[in-house]
């Protein structure tokens, strides 16, 4: 009978540790889901979208083109 209580105690301790670990993992996953949701909301406010950056670069290229045209048309003395 002594072996049976040793096995029961060992199994109880093992299941307690496994339950605690599963609970910690469950909490961590919930926190990660919450953080991911916040990141999805905040990310567009922090970074520039690809289309916006392309339009800005296009405008800069147009301005530089105008400057180069004026420099080419300038007569040197």
Secondary structure, 3 states (H helix, E strand, C coil): CHHHHHHHHHHHHHHHHHHHHHHHHHHHHHHHHHHHHHHHHHHHHHCCCHHHHHHHHHHHHHHHHHHHHHHHHCCCC
